[in-house]
Amino acid sequence: MDTTQKTTATAQIIAGTPLAGRIAVVTGASSGIGAATAQRFAELGASVALIARRGDRIDALEDLIRANGGTALALPTDITDRHAVLATAKRIANELGTVDLLFANAGVQLISGIGDLAVADWDAQIDLNIKGTMNTIAAFVGPLEAAAASGAPADLIVTSSTAAVRYLEGFQVYSATKAYLTQLTRLLRMELGRKKIRVCAIEPGMVDTELPDHVTDPSASKLMADLIEQIDVLQSEDIAEAVAFIASVPKHVNLTEIHILPTEQAI
């Protein structure tokens, strides 16, 4: 029997509107961490561009944010298409202004044994987690540089994973893509920090999102399902509050790598 007491308290610890006047972009905004973070950014005063492939979902989120008094712009975009991302970036510049807060969050997790030769899954993870993130950075690094040069705060925050630094059987390709992102942010900070752009990798452990639903390997699916049932896992709102905090601290402070685990997660 599961005797774990699930979290009921709100994740919100930030008060006021510390992100007022900022122009934020969130990829993977159609669900989970992306949707929760976009909503939190708006609550804290930012104007938020919502990017995801599922247009109906980000349209609904746009409506919700606006109904609550915030500013949002839904832009259905496949970030694996570089030309589409660049076109979306131009529209954001025209309709919202210069982006100074980028949350490159979109990703997919597809777990299998290497001998299964699930090469389509390998490609999907590399295309979205790595190439999609690089396309996003290509589209918005210019605006971030411009924002920082004007004296405004500028943030590049990337969703990596605990899998980037842990050894989990069946996670070979997924973990490799996330390790790429963690190392990428470390190196980008060396270059962009001199330009007063803050760079951070956030590395969540087990979060109760739809991401595990994409896993087709039965043993990996069972592992994740059991974790959700047996321990008090993270919620999307927990990660959203951490990301909002990273963007809300004084602009001379750069939280560079944040590893967040459920208290009970041991693997």
C-alpha positions as CSV (number, residue, x, y, z in Angstrom):
1,M,0.0,0.0,0.0
2,D,1.2,3.5,-0.8
3,T,1.6,5.4,2.4
4,T,3.4,8.4,0.9
5,Q,1.7,11.8,1.7
6,K,1.5,13.8,-1.5
7,T,2.3,17.4,-1.7
8,T,-0.7,19.8,-1.4
9,A,1.1,23.1,-0.5
10,T,1.5,25.7,-3.2
11,A,5.0,25.9,-4.8
12,Q,4.8,29.7,-5.0
13,I,7.3,31.6,-2.9
14,I,7.9,34.7,-5.1
15,A,5.7,37.8,-4.5
16,G,5.0,40.9,-6.5
17,T,5.9,41.4,-10.2
18,P,9.7,41.0,-10.4
19,L,9.4,40.2,-14.1
20,A,7.4,43.3,-15.0
21,G,8.5,44.7,-18.4
22,R,10.3,41.6,-19.5
23,I,9.6,39.7,-22.7
24,A,9.8,35.9,-22.2
25,V,9.8,33.0,-24.6
26,V,8.9,29.5,-23.5
27,T,9.3,26.5,-25.7
28,G,7.4,23.3,-25.0
29,A,4.6,25.5,-23.6
30,S,1.7,23.2,-24.4
31,S,2.0,21.1,-21.2
32,G,3.9,20.3,-18.1
33,I,6.8,22.4,-17.0
34,G,6.6,24.7,-20.0
35,A,2.9,25.5,-19.5
36,A,3.3,26.0,-15.7
37,T,6.4,28.3,-16.2
38,A,4.7,30.4,-18.9
39,Q,1.8,30.9,-16.6
40,R,4.1,31.8,-13.7
41,F,6.1,34.2,-15.8
42,A,2.9,36.0,-16.8
43,E,1.7,36.2,-13.1
44,L,5.0,37.8,-12.2
45,G,4.6,40.5,-14.8
46,A,6.3,39.2,-18.0
47,S,4.8,39.2,-21.5
48,V,5.1,35.6,-22.7
49,A,5.4,34.1,-26.1
50,L,4.2,30.5,-26.1
51,I,5.9,28.1,-28.5
52,A,4.8,24.5,-29.1
53,R,3.6,22.3,-31.9
54,R,0.2,21.8,-30.4
55,G,-1.6,25.0,-31.3
56,D,-4.9,24.2,-29.6
57,R,-3.1,23.8,-26.2
58,I,-1.1,27.0,-26.4
59,D,-4.2,28.9,-27.6
60,A,-6.0,27.7,-24.5
61,L,-3.1,28.8,-22.3
62,E,-3.0,32.2,-24.0
63,D,-6.7,32.6,-23.2
64,L,-6.1,31.6,-19.6
65,I,-3.2,34.0,-19.1
66,R,-5.1,36.9,-20.7
67,A,-8.2,36.1,-18.6
68,N,-6.0,36.5,-15.5
69,G,-4.8,39.9,-16.7
70,G,-1.5,38.8,-18.3
71,T,0.0,39.2,-21.7
72,A,0.6,36.1,-23.9
73,L,1.1,35.3,-27.6
74,A,0.5,31.7,-28.8
75,L,2.7,30.8,-31.7
76,P,2.4,27.2,-33.0
77,T,5.9,26.3,-34.1
78,D,8.0,23.1,-34.7
79,I,11.4,24.0,-33.2
80,T,13.1,21.3,-35.2
81,D,12.4,23.5,-38.2
82,R,15.0,26.3,-38.0
83,H,13.3,28.5,-40.6
84,A,10.0,28.2,-38.7
85,V,11.7,29.2,-35.4
86,L,13.4,32.2,-37.1
87,A,10.0,33.3,-38.5
88,T,8.4,33.0,-35.1
89,A,11.2,35.1,-33.6
90,K,10.6,37.9,-36.0
91,R,6.9,37.9,-35.2
92,I,7.7,38.1,-31.4
93,A,10.0,41.0,-32.0
94,N,7.2,42.8,-34.0
95,E,4.4,42.0,-31.6
96,L,6.0,41.9,-28.1
97,G,9.4,43.5,-28.4
98,T,13.0,42.4,-27.6
99,V,13.2,39.0,-25.9
100,D,15.2,39.2,-22.7
101,L,14.1,35.9,-21.1
102,L,14.4,32.6,-23.0
103,F,13.3,29.3,-21.4
104,A,14.4,26.6,-23.9
105,N,12.3,23.8,-22.4
106,A,10.9,21.6,-25.2
107,G,12.1,18.0,-25.1
108,V,11.1,14.4,-25.5
109,Q,12.0,11.2,-23.5
110,L,11.9,7.9,-25.4
111,I,13.6,5.0,-23.4
112,S,14.7,1.7,-24.8
113,G,17.5,-0.8,-24.8
114,I,20.2,0.0,-27.2
115,G,19.8,-3.5,-28.8
116,D,16.2,-2.7,-29.6
117,L,17.5,-0.4,-32.4
118,A,14.7,2.1,-31.9
119,V,16.5,4.4,-34.3
120,A,13.4,6.5,-35.0
121,D,13.3,7.3,-31.2
122,W,17.0,8.1,-31.2
123,D,16.4,10.6,-34.1
124,A,13.4,12.2,-32.4
125,Q,15.3,12.9,-29.2
126,I,18.4,14.2,-31.0
127,D,16.2,16.3,-33.3
128,L,14.1,17.9,-30.6
129,N,16.3,17.9,-27.5
130,I,19.5,19.0,-29.2
131,K,18.8,20.4,-32.6
132,G,15.5,22.1,-31.5
133,T,17.3,23.7,-28.6
134,M,20.1,24.9,-30.9
135,N,17.5,26.3,-33.3
136,T,15.9,28.2,-30.4
137,I,19.2,29.6,-29.3
138,A,20.0,30.6,-32.9
139,A,16.8,32.6,-33.1
140,F,17.0,34.4,-29.8
141,V,20.7,34.9,-28.8
142,G,20.7,38.1,-30.8
143,P,17.8,39.7,-28.9
144,L,19.3,38.5,-25.6
145,E,22.6,40.2,-26.5
146,A,20.7,43.4,-27.4
147,A,18.7,43.3,-24.2
148,A,21.8,42.9,-22.1
149,A,23.7,45.6,-24.0
150,S,20.8,48.0,-23.2
151,G,21.3,47.3,-19.5
152,A,18.3,45.0,-19.0
153,P,18.5,41.6,-17.4
154,A,18.9,38.8,-19.9
155,D,18.5,35.1,-19.2
156,L,18.9,31.9,-21.2
157,I,17.5,29.0,-19.1
158,V,17.6,25.4,-20.5
159,T,15.8,22.4,-19.3
160,S,18.2,19.5,-18.9
161,S,17.6,16.6,-16.6
162,T,19.0,14.6,-13.7
163,A,19.6,12.0,-16.4
164,A,22.4,14.2,-17.6
165,V,24.5,13.2,-14.6
166,R,23.1,9.8,-13.5
167,Y,23.4,6.3,-15.0
168,L,20.1,4.8,-15.8
169,E,19.8,1.7,-18.0
170,G,17.7,2.3,-21.2
171,F,18.3,6.0,-21.0
172,Q,21.4,6.0,-23.2
173,V,20.2,8.4,-26.0
174,Y,18.0,10.6,-23.8
175,S,20.7,11.0,-21.1
176,A,23.3,11.8,-23.8
177,T,21.0,14.6,-25.2
178,K,20.6,16.1,-21.7
179,A,24.3,15.8,-20.9
180,Y,24.8,17.8,-24.1
181,L,22.5,20.5,-22.9
182,T,24.1,20.7,-19.4
183,Q,27.6,21.0,-20.9
184,L,26.4,23.4,-23.5
185,T,25.1,25.8,-20.9
186,R,28.4,25.7,-19.0
187,L,30.3,26.7,-22.1
188,L,27.7,29.3,-23.2
189,R,28.0,30.9,-19.9
190,M,31.7,31.5,-20.5
191,E,30.9,33.4,-23.7
192,L,27.6,35.0,-22.9
193,G,28.4,35.9,-19.3
194,R,31.0,38.4,-20.5
195,K,28.0,40.0,-22.3
196,K,26.0,40.1,-19.1
197,I,23.7,37.3,-20.2
198,R,22.9,34.8,-17.5
199,V,22.9,31.1,-18.5
200,C,21.5,28.3,-16.5
201,A,20.7,24.6,-16.8
202,I,17.9,23.3,-14.7
203,E,18.0,19.5,-14.1
204,P,14.8,18.1,-12.7
205,G,14.4,14.6,-11.3
206,M,11.0,12.8,-11.5
207,V,8.3,15.3,-12.4
208,D,4.6,14.3,-12.7
209,T,4.2,15.4,-16.3
210,E,3.1,13.7,-19.6
211,L,6.7,13.0,-20.5
212,P,6.7,9.5,-19.1
213,D,3.6,8.8,-21.3
214,H,5.8,8.9,-24.3
215,V,8.0,6.0,-23.1
216,T,7.1,2.7,-24.9
217,D,9.6,0.4,-23.1
218,P,7.6,-1.6,-20.6
219,S,10.3,-1.8,-17.9
220,A,11.1,1.9,-18.1
221,S,7.3,2.8,-18.0
222,K,6.9,0.6,-14.9
223,L,9.9,2.3,-13.2
224,M,8.4,5.8,-13.8
225,A,4.9,4.7,-12.9
226,D,6.1,3.1,-9.7
227,L,8.0,6.3,-8.7
228,I,5.0,8.4,-9.2
229,E,2.9,6.1,-7.0
230,Q,5.5,5.4,-4.3
231,I,7.1,8.8,-3.6
232,D,6.0,12.4,-3.6
233,V,7.4,13.4,-7.0
234,L,7.9,16.9,-8.2
235,Q,5.1,18.9,-9.9
236,S,5.5,21.2,-12.9
237,E,4.7,24.1,-10.6
238,D,7.8,23.3,-8.5
239,I,10.0,23.6,-11.5
240,A,8.2,26.7,-12.7
241,E,8.9,28.5,-9.4
242,A,12.5,27.6,-9.5
243,V,12.9,28.9,-13.1
244,A,11.0,32.1,-12.1
245,F,13.4,32.5,-9.2
246,I,16.4,32.1,-11.5
247,A,15.1,35.0,-13.6
248,S,14.0,37.1,-10.7
249,V,17.3,37.5,-8.7
250,P,19.4,40.7,-9.2
251,K,20.9,40.7,-12.7
252,H,24.5,40.4,-11.4
253,V,23.6,37.0,-9.9
254,N,23.7,33.9,-12.1
255,L,22.5,30.6,-10.8
256,T,24.2,28.5,-13.3
257,E,23.1,24.9,-12.7
258,I,20.2,23.8,-10.5
259,H,19.6,20.1,-9.7
260,I,16.1,19.5,-8.3
261,L,15.0,16.1,-7.0
262,P,12.1,14.8,-5.1
263,T,13.2,14.4,-1.5
264,E,12.6,10.7,-1.7
265,Q,14.1,10.0,-5.1
266,A,17.1,7.7,-4.8
267,I,17.8,6.7,-8.3
